[in-house]
Amino acid sequence: MAKEPLSLCVLNKTLNRIENKLQTIKLQYTVLDSSIQKLSEKFDFWNTVLEQDVMWTSLLEDRFNSVEINLFHSYICETIHCLHSQVIKRVPDLARALPTLSSVLKRKGKNQRIQLAWESALEILGLQEEDFKALSAFFITYSQDANYYPDKQRQNYTQDIQSVINKVVKNQVLHQSLLCAVNVVENKKV
C-alpha cells in the first residue's frame, strides 16, 4: 500500500513536468509564430520595394520617342488633374489647403478625411495606388523632356493610343497604368 501513494506522487510530478514542458513549447511556438509574421511583413515590404525598383529600371531602359513621351505625359497630366479634382469634390472645405495633388499626397497620411477622399477618388476613376505610383514614376522620369499635348493635338498624332501603348510599353505595370490613365481621360470626355 505504501508504494501506491508514492507512485501517485511520482506520476503527479511527472505530469507537472510534462505540463511545464508543454507550456514552454507553447510559448516558443508563440514566439516563432510572431517571428514568422514579422518576417512575412518584411518580405512583403521588400517585395514592394523590388517592384518599384523594377519600374524605375524599366523606365530608364525603355526608349520612347518624343511623341510617345508627350502623348503619355499628356494623358498622365490629365489623370493627375482628374484625381486632384475628385479629391477636392469630396473635401471642398479643404480646397484652399489642397491647391495641388502633391499637397493632397503630403496631407493624406495625417488627415483621415483626405485619405478617404483620396481612396474614393482612385476608386471612382478606376485606379489603384500602384497605377498612381507607376504614372508618377513616368511623370518624374520624363517631365523635364515632355510637352503637354491638348486633346486635338493628341488626335493628330494617333487615333488609337491604346495600340501605341500596347506596341511600345514593355513593363506590364506601366502598360496597365497607362491604359487606366487613357480610360480616365476618355471617360472624362463622355
C-alpha positions in Angstrom: 0.0 0.0 0.0 2.8 2.4 0.7 4.0 2.1 -2.9 0.8 3.3 -4.4 0.8 6.8 -2.9 4.5 7.0 -3.8 3.7 6.1 -7.4 0.9 8.7 -7.5 3.3 11.3 -6.2 5.9 10.4 -8.9 3.1 10.3 -11.5 1.9 13.7 -10.4 5.4 15.2 -10.5 5.9 13.7 -14.0 2.6 15.2 -15.2 3.6 18.6 -13.8 7.0 18.4 -15.6 5.2 17.4 -18.8 2.7 20.3 -18.3 5.6 22.7 -17.8 7.3 21.4 -20.9 4.1 21.9 -22.9 3.7 25.4 -21.6 7.4 26.1 -22.6 6.8 24.6 -26.1 3.6 26.6 -26.4 5.4 29.8 -25.5 8.2 29.0 -28.0 5.6 28.3 -30.7 4.0 31.8 -30.0 7.4 33.4 -30.3 8.1 31.6 -33.5 4.7 32.5 -34.9 5.3 36.2 -34.1 8.8 36.0 -35.8 7.2 34.4 -38.9 4.7 37.2 -39.0 7.4 39.9 -38.8 9.5 38.2 -41.5 6.4 37.9 -43.7 5.8 41.7 -43.3 9.4 42.4 -44.1 9.3 40.2 -47.1 6.1 42.0 -48.4 7.8 45.4 -47.9 11.0 44.3 -49.8 8.8 42.8 -52.5 7.1 46.1 -52.9 10.5 47.9 -53.0 11.8 45.5 -55.6 8.7 46.0 -57.8 9.3 49.8 -57.6 13.0 49.3 -58.5 11.9 47.2 -61.5 9.6 50.0 -62.5 12.3 52.7 -62.3 14.8 50.4 -64.1 12.3 49.7 -66.8 11.6 53.4 -67.3 15.3 54.2 -67.6 15.9 51.3 -70.0 12.8 51.7 -72.2 13.4 54.1 -75.1 10.3 56.1 -76.1 10.4 58.6 -78.9 9.5 62.2 -78.1 5.9 61.9 -79.5 5.2 58.9 -77.3 6.6 60.6 -74.3 4.5 63.7 -75.0 1.4 61.6 -75.5 1.8 59.6 -72.4 2.8 62.7 -70.4 -0.4 64.4 -71.6 -2.6 61.6 -70.5 -0.9 61.4 -67.1 -1.2 65.1 -66.6 -5.0 65.0 -67.2 -5.3 61.9 -65.0 -3.5 63.8 -62.2 -5.8 66.7 -62.7 -8.8 64.4 -62.5 -7.5 62.8 -59.3 -7.0 66.2 -57.7 -10.5 67.4 -58.8 -12.1 64.2 -57.4 -10.4 64.7 -54.0 -11.4 68.3 -53.9 -15.0 67.4 -54.6 -15.0 65.2 -51.6 -13.4 67.7 -49.2 -14.5 71.1 -50.6 -13.9 72.8 -47.3 -10.2 71.9 -47.5 -9.8 73.1 -51.1 -7.6 76.1 -50.2 -5.3 73.9 -48.2 -5.0 71.4 -51.1 -4.1 73.5 -54.2 -2.1 70.7 -55.8 -2.1 66.9 -55.9 1.2 67.0 -54.1 -0.4 68.8 -51.2 -3.0 66.1 -51.1 -0.3 63.4 -51.0 1.5 65.2 -48.2 -1.5 65.6 -46.0 -3.4 62.3 -46.7 -1.3 60.5 -44.1 -2.1 63.0 -41.4 -5.8 63.6 -42.2 -8.3 60.8 -42.3 -10.8 62.8 -44.4 -8.2 63.5 -47.1 -7.1 59.8 -47.0 -10.7 58.7 -47.5 -11.2 61.2 -50.3 -8.0 60.0 -52.0 -9.1 56.4 -51.8 -12.6 57.3 -53.1 -11.1 59.3 -56.0 -8.9 56.4 -57.0 -11.8 54.0 -56.9 -14.1 56.3 -58.9 -11.5 56.8 -61.6 -10.8 53.0 -61.7 -7.2 53.4 -60.5 -5.2 51.6 -57.9 -2.4 53.0 -55.7 0.1 51.0 -57.9 -1.3 52.7 -61.0 -0.7 56.1 -59.5 2.8 55.2 -58.4 3.7 53.9 -61.9 2.2 57.1 -63.6 4.1 59.2 -61.1 7.4 57.4 -61.9 6.8 58.1 -65.6 6.0 61.7 -64.9 9.1 62.2 -62.7 11.3 60.4 -65.2 10.2 62.3 -68.4 8.5 65.5 -67.3 11.6 67.6 -68.0 11.6 66.5 -71.6 7.9 66.2 -72.2 5.4 68.7 -73.6 1.7 68.7 -72.9 -0.5 67.9 -75.9 -4.1 69.1 -75.7 -6.8 66.6 -77.0 -6.9 67.9 -80.6 -3.1 67.6 -80.9 -3.1 64.1 -79.4 -5.7 63.1 -82.0 -3.4 64.4 -84.8 -0.7 62.0 -83.7 -2.8 58.9 -83.2 -6.4 57.9 -83.3 -5.7 54.8 -81.2 -3.5 55.5 -78.2 -4.1 52.0 -76.8 -2.4 50.4 -79.7 0.6 52.7 -79.2 0.8 51.7 -75.6 0.4 48.0 -76.5 3.2 48.3 -79.0 5.8 50.3 -77.1 5.4 49.9 -73.4 7.1 46.7 -72.2 6.7 47.0 -68.4 3.4 45.4 -67.5 2.7 47.7 -64.6 3.3 50.8 -66.6 1.4 49.4 -69.5 -1.7 48.7 -67.4 -1.4 52.1 -65.6 -1.2 54.0 -68.9 -4.3 52.2 -70.2 -6.1 53.2 -67.0 -5.0 56.8 -67.5 -6.3 56.7 -71.1 -9.6 55.3 -69.8 -9.8 58.1 -67.1 -9.3 60.8 -69.8 -11.7 59.2 -72.3 -14.4 58.8 -69.6 -13.9 62.4 -68.6 -14.8 63.4 -72.2 -18.0 61.5 -72.1 
